[in-house]
Amino acid sequence: MMGQAVKKHRLVNNMDDADIMVVNSCSFIDKSRQETIDTLSELKAWKKPNKYIILTGCYVEEQKEAVQEKYPFIDGVLNTGALTKINELIRNIQKGLKTNYYYEPQEFNFNGNDERVLSTPSHYAYLKIGEGCSNHCSFCSIPLLRGPAIYKSKENILAEARKLSENGVKELILIAQDVTDYHWGKDYSLSSLLKDLEIIDNLLWIRLLYCYPDKIDKELIETIKASKKIVKYIDMPIQHINDTILKYMNRKSSKNMIIDTIHSLRKAIPDIKLRSTVMVGFPKETDEQFNELFSFIDQTKFDQLGVFTYSKEINTASSSMRGHVDDTVKQKRLEKIMSNQQVISKKLNQQYIGQSLSVMIDNKSGGRRYFDAPDIDGFVYVENIKKNDIGQIKKVKIKKALEYDLIGVMD
């Protein structure tokens, strides 16, 4: 969307200097929904003559046409499939035309990615290979907001990747609601795509986010193992380990499947690092079921772990289930797992003291190991970084280990 906008408009860093404010909203959980509502309330006070507000994102998908009735001060609306219509919408608003609501199918948004404005540092970029989700986990509203899974053509993905590489991107981060479900045509899989991305010049790291354990097959494992560019890092949200809770969640995996997948990854790729995400306080989760999850995490020792409390989202299958867990209990369960994970993480980090690690330097403060995804994983604080070090992979000698981060010096 920003890539389209800058063709005819200029981005500014201060809202007081802006003529148009574009709100890219989220409605995945109630907290995100409230942030959108609060932002719109703030912008209502900002709005003056010849100052315009455009709303995009999941909140539009959730509210549909009702969003204009709730917020009549909004000048234009784009659903998540119509982001490339941004300039057409701005033109209509400025001319006072009535066509100020655009609703397009998700696949329409796969066009117009030839020009991008990166919101990340110039040396890494996210590349969305798909939209929507067909897994229908009972707690998740994404299929309701974004529809079933659809994927970009291999030609579009590879063209976008080449363009990013030509513009200086060295780390490519593939994202979708379910990356492992990627396919194009009958025989072209995620492994096929990775092999084609591998040969693009200048790319150094290729990272996968959001891999479902039931779809990490032997071919994908062997592709990662054989690659010199795909980082040995898997982001694999398991959500839970108890089979009854997994069934309530409508997950396609089981406890044995998850254990087998982790075993297969660690056996085939000894230096693989695993990130996962789990949810506590799902309806009907008993103390015994929670303790099973806690013990599994303690034994498995994920390199990175995110923990969330269950959030009751409207129109999801789990929202009408009985046995919702008290918020206080959910929070205590989250804190128990995270306290234990802090201990695990620090012990894992302590093994690197005295070692020289390859670190992608992100800014003047430091950077990341190959198993640190931006913003969500650990960080390596590095002394004496020079300006031309940023965007480079440098050897860093580790001096100190923290719970999630490391401190080191240039080797």
DRENDO-1510 file (C-alpha; in Angstrom, 1 decimal, always signed):
<recs>
REC; n; res; u; v; w
REC; 1; MET; +0.0; +0.0; +0.0 .
REC; 2; MET; +2.8; +2.5; +0.9 .
REC; 3; GLY; +4.6; +1.6; -2.3 .
REC; 4; GLN; +1.5; +2.7; -4.3 .
REC; 5; ALA; +0.9; +5.8; -2.2 .
REC; 6; VAL; +4.4; +7.2; -2.7 .
REC; 7; LYS; +4.0; +7.2; -6.4 .
REC; 8; LYS; +1.8; +10.2; -6.0 .
REC; 9; HIS; +2.2; +11.3; -2.4 .
REC; 10; ARG; +4.9; +11.9; +0.2 .
REC; 11; LEU; +5.2; +10.1; +3.5 .
REC; 12; VAL; +5.8; +12.2; +6.6 .
REC; 13; ASN; +6.9; +11.2; +10.1 .
REC; 14; ASN; +4.7; +13.6; +12.1 .
REC; 15; MET; +0.9; +13.5; +12.0 .
REC; 16; ASP; +0.8; +17.3; +12.4 .
REC; 17; ASP; +2.4; +17.6; +9.0 .
REC; 18; ALA; +0.1; +15.1; +7.4 .
REC; 19; ASP; -2.9; +15.9; +5.2 .
REC; 20; ILE; -4.1; +12.3; +5.2 .
REC; 21; MET; -3.8; +9.7; +8.0 .
REC; 22; VAL; -4.1; +6.1; +7.0 .
REC; 23; VAL; -5.0; +3.7; +9.8 .
REC; 24; ASN; -4.1; +0.1; +9.1 .
REC; 25; SER; -6.3; -1.6; +11.7 .
REC; 26; CYS; -6.2; -5.0; +13.5 .
REC; 27; SER; -9.1; -6.9; +14.9 .
REC; 28; PHE; -7.6; -10.3; +15.6 .
REC; 29; ILE; -8.1; -10.0; +19.4 .
REC; 30; ASP; -10.1; -7.6; +21.5 .
REC; 31; LYS; -7.0; -5.7; +22.6 .
REC; 32; SER; -6.1; -4.9; +19.0 .
REC; 33; ARG; -9.7; -4.0; +18.2 .
REC; 34; GLN; -9.7; -1.5; +21.1 .
REC; 35; GLU; -6.4; +0.0; +19.9 .
REC; 36; THR; -8.1; +0.7; +16.6 .
REC; 37; ILE; -11.0; +2.3; +18.3 .
REC; 38; ASP; -8.8; +4.5; +20.5 .
REC; 39; THR; -6.7; +5.5; +17.5 .
REC; 40; LEU; -9.8; +6.6; +15.6 .
REC; 41; SER; -11.0; +8.6; +18.6 .
REC; 42; GLU; -7.6; +10.3; +18.7 .
REC; 43; LEU; -7.8; +11.1; +15.0 .
REC; 44; LYS; -11.3; +12.5; +15.3 .
REC; 45; ALA; -9.8; +15.3; +17.4 .
REC; 46; TRP; -7.0; +15.7; +14.9 .
REC; 47; LYS; -9.3; +16.1; +11.9 .
REC; 48; LYS; -9.8; +19.6; +10.4 .
REC; 49; PRO; -10.9; +20.9; +7.0 .
REC; 50; ASN; -8.7; +19.5; +4.3 .
REC; 51; LYS; -7.5; +16.8; +6.7 .
REC; 52; TYR; -8.6; +13.3; +5.8 .
REC; 53; ILE; -8.8; +9.9; +7.5 .
REC; 54; ILE; -8.6; +6.5; +5.7 .
REC; 55; LEU; -9.3; +3.3; +7.5 .
REC; 56; THR; -7.9; -0.1; +6.2 .
REC; 57; GLY; -7.3; -3.5; +7.7 .
REC; 58; CYS; -9.1; -6.2; +9.6 .
REC; 59; TYR; -11.4; -3.9; +11.5 .
REC; 60; VAL; -12.9; -3.1; +8.1 .
REC; 61; GLU; -13.4; -6.8; +7.3 .
REC; 62; GLU; -15.1; -7.3; +10.7 .
REC; 63; GLN; -17.4; -4.2; +10.5 .
REC; 64; LYS; -17.9; -4.1; +6.7 .
REC; 65; GLU; -20.2; -1.1; +5.7 .
REC; 66; ALA; -21.2; -0.5; +9.3 .
REC; 67; VAL; -17.8; +1.1; +9.9 .
REC; 68; GLN; -19.0; +4.2; +8.1 .
REC; 69; GLU; -22.1; +4.5; +10.3 .
REC; 70; LYS; -20.0; +4.1; +13.5 .
REC; 71; TYR; -17.4; +6.6; +12.4 .
REC; 72; PRO; -19.0; +9.1; +10.0 .
REC; 73; PHE; -15.9; +11.4; +10.2 .
REC; 74; ILE; -13.9; +8.8; +8.3 .
REC; 75; ASP; -13.4; +9.9; +4.7 .
REC; 76; GLY; -12.5; +6.6; +3.0 .
REC; 77; VAL; -12.3; +2.9; +3.6 .
REC; 78; LEU; -10.2; +0.1; +2.1 .
REC; 79; ASN; -10.7; -3.5; +2.9 .
REC; 80; THR; -7.6; -5.8; +3.1 .
REC; 81; GLY; -8.0; -6.8; -0.6 .
REC; 82; ALA; -8.2; -3.2; -1.9 .
REC; 83; LEU; -4.9; -1.7; -0.6 .
REC; 84; THR; -3.6; -1.0; -4.1 .
REC; 85; LYS; -6.6; +1.3; -4.6 .
REC; 86; ILE; -5.1; +3.8; -2.2 .
REC; 87; ASN; -4.3; +6.5; -4.8 .
REC; 88; GLU; -7.7; +6.2; -6.5 .
REC; 89; LEU; -9.4; +6.5; -3.1 .
REC; 90; ILE; -7.4; +9.6; -2.2 .
REC; 91; ARG; -8.2; +11.2; -5.5 .
REC; 92; ASN; -11.9; +10.6; -5.0 .
REC; 93; ILE; -11.8; +12.0; -1.5 .
REC; 94; GLN; -10.0; +15.2; -2.6 .
REC; 95; LYS; -12.4; +15.7; -5.5 .
REC; 96; GLY; -15.4; +15.2; -3.2 .
REC; 97; LEU; -16.6; +12.1; -5.1 .
REC; 98; LYS; -18.9; +9.6; -3.4 .
REC; 99; THR; -16.9; +6.5; -4.2 .
REC; 100; ASN; -14.9; +6.3; -1.0 .
REC; 101; TYR; -15.4; +2.7; +0.0 .
REC; 102; TYR; -13.4; -0.1; -1.8 .
REC; 103; TYR; -14.0; -3.8; -1.2 .
REC; 104; GLU; -12.0; -6.2; -3.3 .
REC; 105; PRO; -11.2; -10.0; -3.0 .
REC; 106; GLN; -8.0; -10.9; -1.3 .
REC; 107; GLU; -6.2; -12.0; -4.4 .
REC; 108; PHE; -6.6; -8.5; -5.9 .
REC; 109; ASN; -4.1; -7.4; -3.3 .
REC; 110; PHE; -1.4; -9.7; -4.7 .
REC; 111; ASN; -1.0; -7.2; -7.6 .
REC; 112; GLY; +0.9; -3.9; -7.3 .
REC; 113; ASN; +3.7; -5.2; -5.2 .
REC; 114; ASP; +6.3; -4.2; -7.8 .
REC; 115; GLU; +7.0; -1.0; -5.8 .
REC; 116; ARG; +7.4; -1.3; -2.0 .
REC; 117; VAL; +8.4; +1.1; +0.8 .
REC; 118; LEU; +10.0; -0.9; +3.5 .
REC; 119; SER; +9.0; -0.2; +7.1 .
REC; 120; THR; +11.9; -2.4; +8.1 .
REC; 121; PRO; +15.6; -1.5; +7.9 .
REC; 122; SER; +16.8; -1.8; +4.3 .
REC; 123; HIS; +18.7; -5.0; +4.8 .
REC; 124; TYR; +15.7; -7.2; +5.7 .
REC; 125; ALA; +12.1; -7.5; +4.5 .
REC; 126; TYR; +9.0; -9.5; +5.0 .
REC; 127; LEU; +7.5; -11.1; +1.9 .
REC; 128; LYS; +3.9; -12.2; +2.2 .
REC; 129; ILE; +3.3; -15.4; +0.1 .
REC; 130; GLY; -0.3; -15.9; +1.0 .
REC; 131; GLU; -3.4; -14.5; +2.6 .
REC; 132; GLY; -6.3; -16.0; +4.6 .
REC; 133; CYS; -6.4; -19.3; +6.3 .
REC; 134; SER; -8.2; -22.6; +5.8 .
REC; 135; ASN; -7.3; -24.3; +9.1 .
REC; 136; HIS; -10.3; -23.0; +11.1 .
REC; 137; CYS; -8.8; -23.2; +14.6 .
REC; 138; SER; -11.8; -22.8; +16.9 .
REC; 139; PHE; -10.2; -19.7; +18.7 .
REC; 140; CYS; -9.1; -17.8; +15.6 .
REC; 141; SER; -11.0; -15.2; +13.7 .
REC; 142; ILE; -8.6; -14.9; +10.7 .
REC; 143; PRO; -10.7; -17.2; +8.4 .
REC; 144; LEU; -13.7; -14.9; +9.2 .
REC; 145; LEU; -11.7; -11.7; +8.5 .
REC; 146; ARG; -9.5; -12.8; +5.7 .
REC; 147; GLY; -11.3; -15.7; +4.1 .
REC; 148; PRO; -9.8; -19.1; +3.0 .
REC; 149; ALA; -6.1; -19.5; +2.2 .
REC; 150; ILE; -5.0; -18.2; -1.2 .
REC; 151; TYR; -1.4; -17.9; -2.4 .
REC; 152; LYS; +0.7; -15.7; -4.6 .
REC; 153; SER; +2.0; -17.2; -7.8 .
REC; 154; LYS; +5.5; -18.4; -7.7 .
REC; 155; GLU; +6.3; -16.0; -10.5 .
REC; 156; ASN; +5.1; -13.0; -8.4 .
REC; 157; ILE; +6.9; -14.1; -5.3 .
REC; 158; LEU; +10.2; -14.7; -7.1 .
REC; 159; ALA; +9.9; -11.4; -8.9 .
REC; 160; GLU; +9.3; -9.5; -5.7 .
REC; 161; ALA; +12.2; -11.3; -4.0 .
REC; 162; ARG; +14.6; -10.4; -6.8 .
REC; 163; LYS; +13.5; -6.8; -6.6 .
REC; 164; LEU; +14.0; -6.7; -2.9 .
REC; 165; SER; +17.5; -8.3; -3.3 .
REC; 166; GLU; +18.4; -5.8; -6.0 .
REC; 167; ASN; +17.5; -3.0; -3.6 .
REC; 168; GLY; +19.8; -4.3; -0.9 .
REC; 169; VAL; +17.7; -6.8; +1.1 .
REC; 170; LYS; +19.9; -9.6; +2.5 .
REC; 171; GLU; +17.4; -11.3; +4.8 .
REC; 172; LEU; +14.0; -12.4; +3.4 .
REC; 173; ILE; +11.3; -13.4; +5.9 .
REC; 174; LEU; +8.5; -15.4; +4.4 .
REC; 175; ILE; +5.1; -14.9; +6.0 .
REC; 176; ALA; +1.5; -16.1; +5.7 .
REC; 177; GLN; -1.1; -17.3; +8.1 .
REC; 178; ASP; +0.3; -20.8; +7.4 .
REC; 179; VAL; +3.6; -20.7; +5.4 .
REC; 180; THR; +3.8; -24.5; +5.3 .
REC; 181; ASP; +0.5; -24.8; +3.3 .
REC; 182; TYR; +2.0; -22.9; +0.4 .
REC; 183; HIS; +1.4; -24.5; -3.0 .
REC; 184; TRP; +1.1; -23.3; -6.6 .
REC; 185; GLY; -0.4; -25.7; -9.1 .
REC; 186; LYS; -0.2; -29.4; -8.5 .
REC; 187; ASP; +3.4; -30.0; -7.7 .
REC; 188; TYR; +5.0; -26.7; -6.6 .
REC; 189; SER; +5.3; -26.7; -2.8 .
REC; 190; LEU; +7.0; -24.5; -0.2 .
REC; 191; SER; +10.1; -26.6; -0.7 .
REC; 192; SER; +10.0; -25.9; -4.4 .
REC; 193; LEU; +9.7; -22.2; -3.7 .
REC; 194; LEU; +12.6; -22.2; -1.2 .
REC; 195; LYS; +14.9; -23.9; -3.7 .
REC; 196; ASP; +14.1; -21.2; -6.3 .
REC; 197; LEU; +14.7; -18.4; -3.7 .
REC; 198; GLU; +18.0; -20.0; -2.8 .
REC; 199; ILE; +19.6; -19.1; -6.2 .
REC; 200; ILE; +18.7; -15.4; -6.0 .
REC; 201; ASP; +21.9; -13.3; -5.7 .
REC; 202; ASN; +22.7; -11.3; -2.6 .
REC; 203; LEU; +20.2; -13.0; -0.3 .
REC; 204; LEU; +22.1; -14.3; +2.7 .
REC; 205; TRP; +19.3; -15.5; +5.0 .
REC; 206; ILE; +15.8; -16.9; +4.2 .
REC; 207; ARG; +13.5; -17.2; +7.2 .
REC; 208; LEU; +10.2; -19.0; +7.7 .
REC; 209; LEU; +7.5; -17.8; +10.1 .
REC; 210; TYR; +4.3; -19.6; +11.1 .
REC; 211; CYS; +4.9; -23.2; +10.2 .
REC; 212; TYR; +2.3; -25.7; +11.3 .
REC; 213; PRO; +3.7; -28.9; +12.9 .
REC; 214; ASP; +1.4; -31.2; +10.9 .
REC; 215; LYS; +2.8; -29.8; +7.6 .
REC; 216; ILE; +6.5; -29.9; +8.3 .
REC; 217; ASP; +7.3; -33.0; +6.2 .
REC; 218; LYS; +10.5; -34.8; +5.3 .
REC; 219; GLU; +10.9; -32.9; +2.1 .
REC; 220; LEU; +10.8; -29.5; +3.9 .
REC; 221; ILE; +13.3; -30.8; +6.5 .
REC; 222; GLU; +15.7; -32.0; +3.9 .
REC; 223; THR; +15.4; -28.7; +2.0 .
REC; 224; ILE; +16.3; -26.7; +5.1 .
REC; 225; LYS; +19.1; -29.1; +5.9 .
REC; 226; ALA; +20.7; -28.9; +2.5 .
REC; 227; SER; +20.4; -25.1; +2.2 .
REC; 228; LYS; +23.1; -22.6; +2.8 .
REC; 229; LYS; +20.7; -19.7; +3.0 .
REC; 230; ILE; +17.6; -21.0; +4.8 .
REC; 231; VAL; +18.3; -20.3; +8.4 .
REC; 232; LYS; +18.2; -23.3; +10.7 .
REC; 233; TYR; +15.2; -21.8; +12.6 .
REC; 234; ILE; +11.6; -23.0; +12.6 .
REC; 235; ASP; +8.7; -20.9; +14.0 .
REC; 236; MET; +6.2; -23.6; +14.8 .
REC; 237; PRO; +3.2; -22.5; +17.0 .
REC; 238; ILE; +1.9; -25.7; +18.7 .
REC; 239; GLN; -0.7; -23.9; +20.9 .
REC; 240; HIS; -1.0; -26.8; +23.3 .
REC; 241; ILE; +0.2; -30.3; +23.9 .
REC; 242; ASN; -2.8; -32.0; +25.5 .
REC; 243; ASP; -4.8; -34.0; +22.9 .
REC; 244; THR; -8.2; -33.1; +24.3 .
REC; 245; ILE; -7.4; -29.3; +24.2 .
REC; 246; LEU; -5.9; -29.7; +20.7 .
REC; 247; LYS; -9.2; -31.3; +19.6 .
REC; 248; TYR; -11.2; -28.5; +21.2 .
REC; 249; MET; -9.0; -26.0; +19.3 .
REC; 250; ASN; -9.7; -27.9; +16.1 .
REC; 251; ARG; -5.9; -28.3; +15.5 .
REC; 252; LYS; -4.9; -30.9; +13.1 .
REC; 253; SER; -1.9; -32.0; +15.2 .
REC; 254; SER; -1.7; -34.3; +18.2 .
REC; 255; LYS; +0.8; -34.7; +21.1 .
REC; 256; ASN; +2.6; -37.6; +19.4 .
REC; 257; MET; +2.7; -35.7; +16.0 .
REC; 258; ILE; +4.3; -32.7; +17.7 .
REC; 259; ILE; +6.8; -34.7; +19.5 .
REC; 260; ASP; +7.7; -36.6; +16.4 .
REC; 261; THR; +8.1; -33.4; +14.3 .
REC; 262; ILE; +10.4; -31.9; +16.9 .
REC; 263; HIS; +12.4; -35.1; +17.1 .
REC; 264; SER; +12.7; -35.3; +13.3 .
REC; 265; LEU; +13.9; -31.7; +13.1 .
REC; 266; ARG; +16.5; -32.0; +15.8 .
REC; 267; LYS; +17.8; -35.3; +14.5 .
REC; 268; ALA; +18.1; -34.2; +10.9 .
REC; 269; ILE; +19.4; -30.7; +11.7 .
REC; 270; PRO; +21.4; -30.7; +15.0 .
REC; 271; ASP; +21.8; -26.9; +15.0 .
REC; 272; ILE; +18.1; -26.2; +14.4 .
REC; 273; LYS; +16.6; -23.7; +16.7 .
REC; 274; LEU; +12.9; -23.9; +17.5 .
REC; 275; ARG; +10.4; -21.1; +18.4 .
REC; 276; SER; +6.9; -21.9; +19.4 .
REC; 277; THR; +3.8; -20.3; +20.7 .
REC; 278; VAL; +1.3; -21.7; +23.2 .
REC; 279; MET; -2.0; -20.6; +24.6 .
REC; 280; VAL; -3.1; -21.0; +28.2 .
REC; 281; GLY; -6.6; -20.8; +29.6 .
REC; 282; PHE; -8.5; -22.2; +26.6 .
REC; 283; PRO; -12.1; -23.1; +27.6 .
REC; 284; LYS; -12.2; -26.3; +29.8 .
REC; 285; GLU; -8.4; -26.4; +30.3 .
REC; 286; THR; -8.0; -28.1; +33.7 .
REC; 287; ASP; -5.0; -27.8; +36.0 .
REC; 288; GLU; -3.9; -31.2; +34.9 .
REC; 289; GLN; -4.0; -30.3; +31.3 .
REC; 290; PHE; -2.1; -27.1; +32.0 .
REC; 291; ASN; +0.5; -29.0; +34.0 .
REC; 292; GLU; +1.0; -31.4; +31.0 .
REC; 293; LEU; +1.7; -28.4; +28.8 .
REC; 294; PHE; +4.1; -26.9; +31.4 .
REC; 295; SER; +6.0; -30.1; +31.8 .
REC; 296; PHE; +6.3; -30.6; +28.0 .
REC; 297; ILE; +7.7; -27.0; +27.6 .
REC; 298; ASP; +10.1; -27.6; +30.5 .
REC; 299; GLN; +11.4; -30.9; +28.9 .
REC; 300; THR; +11.5; -29.7; +25.3 .
REC; 301; LYS; +13.3; -26.4; +26.0 .
REC; 302; PHE; +12.3; -24.3; +23.1 .
REC; 303; ASP; +14.9; -21.8; +22.1 .
REC; 304; GLN; +12.3; -19.1; +21.8 .
REC; 305; LEU; +8.7; -19.2; +23.2 .
REC; 306; GLY; +5.7; -16.9; +23.2 .
REC; 307; VAL; +2.8; -17.5; +25.6 .
REC; 308; PHE; -0.7; -16.0; +25.2 .
REC; 309; THR; -3.9; -16.2; +27.3 .
REC; 310; TYR; -7.0; -17.3; +25.5 .
REC; 311; SER; -9.1; -14.4; +24.2 .
REC; 312; LYS; -12.8; -14.9; +23.5 .
REC; 313; GLU; -13.4; -13.6; +20.0 .
REC; 314; ILE; -16.9; -13.0; +18.6 .
REC; 315; ASN; -18.2; -15.5; +16.1 .
REC; 316; THR; -15.4; -18.0; +16.7 .
REC; 317; ALA; -16.4; -21.6; +17.5 .
REC; 318; SER; -14.7; -21.5; +20.9 .
REC; 319; SER; -16.6; -18.4; +22.0 .
REC; 320; SER; -19.7; -20.4; +22.5 .
REC; 321; MET; -18.0; -23.2; +24.4 .
REC; 322; ARG; -18.7; -23.8; +28.1 .
REC; 323; GLY; -16.1; -23.8; +30.8 .
REC; 324; HIS; -14.3; -20.5; +30.2 .
REC; 325; VAL; -11.4; -20.1; +32.5 .
REC; 326; ASP; -11.2; -17.1; +34.9 .
REC; 327; ASP; -8.9; -14.3; +33.8 .
REC; 328; THR; -6.9; -14.5; +37.0 .
REC; 329; VAL; -6.2; -18.2; +36.5 .
REC; 330; LYS; -5.2; -17.6; +32.9 .
REC; 331; GLN; -2.7; -14.9; +33.9 .
REC; 332; LYS; -1.2; -17.1; +36.6 .
REC; 333; ARG; -0.7; -19.9; +34.1 .
REC; 334; LEU; +1.0; -17.5; +31.7 .
REC; 335; GLU; +3.3; -16.2; +34.3 .
REC; 336; LYS; +4.3; -19.6; +35.5 .
REC; 337; ILE; +5.3; -20.7; +32.0 .
REC; 338; MET; +7.1; -17.5; +31.2 .
REC; 339; SER; +9.0; -17.5; +34.5 .
REC; 340; ASN; +10.2; -21.0; +33.7 .
REC; 341; GLN; +11.1; -20.1; +30.1 .
REC; 342; GLN; +13.2; -17.2; +31.4 .
REC; 343; VAL; +15.3; -19.7; +33.3 .
REC; 344; ILE; +15.5; -22.0; +30.2 .
REC; 345; SER; +16.4; -19.1; +27.9 .
REC; 346; LYS; +19.2; -17.8; +30.2 .
REC; 347; LYS; +20.8; -21.3; +30.5 .
REC; 348; LEU; +20.7; -21.7; +26.7 .
REC; 349; ASN; +22.3; -18.2; +26.3 .
REC; 350; GLN; +25.0; -18.9; +28.8 .
REC; 351; GLN; +26.5; -21.5; +26.6 .
REC; 352; TYR; +27.5; -18.8; +24.1 .
REC; 353; ILE; +29.7; -16.8; +26.6 .
REC; 354; GLY; +33.2; -16.7; +25.1 .
REC; 355; GLN; +32.0; -17.9; +21.7 .
REC; 356; SER; +32.1; -15.9; +18.4 .
REC; 357; LEU; +28.7; -15.8; +16.8 .
REC; 358; SER; +27.6; -14.5; +13.4 .
REC; 359; VAL; +25.3; -11.6; +14.0 .
REC; 360; MET; +23.2; -9.6; +11.5 .
REC; 361; ILE; +23.8; -6.0; +12.6 .
REC; 362; ASP; +20.5; -4.2; +12.6 .
REC; 363; ASN; +21.4; -0.9; +14.1 .
REC; 364; LYS; +23.9; +1.0; +16.2 .
REC; 365; SER; +22.9; -1.1; +19.3 .
REC; 366; GLY; +23.5; -4.5; +17.8 .
REC; 367; GLY; +21.7; -7.3; +15.9 .
REC; 368; ARG; +20.5; -10.9; +15.7 .
REC; 369; ARG; +21.7; -14.4; +15.5 .
REC; 370; TYR; +20.3; -16.6; +12.7 .
REC; 371; PHE; +17.7; -17.9; +15.2 .
REC; 372; ASP; +16.5; -14.5; +16.3 .
REC; 373; ALA; +13.6; -13.1; +14.2 .
REC; 374; PRO; +13.2; -9.3; +14.3 .
REC; 375; ASP; +11.2; -7.8; +17.2 .
REC; 376; ILE; +10.0; -11.1; +18.6 .
REC; 377; ASP; +13.2; -13.0; +19.6 .
REC; 378; GLY; +16.4; -12.1; +21.4 .
REC; 379; PHE; +18.9; -9.4; +20.5 .
REC; 380; VAL; +22.7; -9.2; +20.7 .
REC; 381; TYR; +23.9; -5.9; +22.0 .
REC; 382; VAL; +27.3; -5.1; +20.4 .
REC; 383; GLU; +29.9; -2.5; +21.4 .
REC; 384; ASN; +31.8; -0.3; +18.9 .
REC; 385; ILE; +29.4; -0.7; +15.9 .
REC; 386; LYS; +30.3; +1.5; +12.9 .
REC; 387; LYS; +27.8; +2.9; +10.5 .
REC; 388; ASN; +29.0; +0.7; +7.6 .
REC; 389; ASP; +28.5; -2.4; +9.8 .
REC; 390; ILE; +24.7; -2.1; +9.7 .
REC; 391; GLY; +23.2; -4.6; +7.4 .
REC; 392; GLN; +26.3; -6.8; +7.5 .
REC; 393; ILE; +26.9; -10.2; +9.1 .
REC; 394; LYS; +29.7; -9.8; +11.6 .
REC; 395; LYS; +31.5; -12.0; +14.1 .
REC; 396; VAL; +30.7; -11.0; +17.7 .
REC; 397; LYS; +32.4; -12.4; +20.8 .
REC; 398; ILE; +29.9; -12.9; +23.6 .
REC; 399; LYS; +30.8; -11.5; +27.0 .
REC; 400; LYS; +27.5; -11.8; +28.9 .
REC; 401; ALA; +24.2; -13.6; +28.8 .
REC; 402; LEU; +20.9; -12.2; +29.9 .
REC; 403; GLU; +17.5; -13.9; +30.0 .
REC; 404; TYR; +16.7; -13.4; +26.4 .
REC; 405; ASP; +19.6; -11.2; +25.0 .
REC; 406; LEU; +23.4; -11.3; +24.8 .
REC; 407; ILE; +26.1; -8.7; +25.1 .
REC; 408; GLY; +29.3; -8.8; +23.0 .
REC; 409; VAL; +32.0; -7.1; +21.2 .
REC; 410; MET; +33.2; -7.1; +17.6 .
REC; 411; ASP; +35.6; -10.0; +17.1 .
</recs>
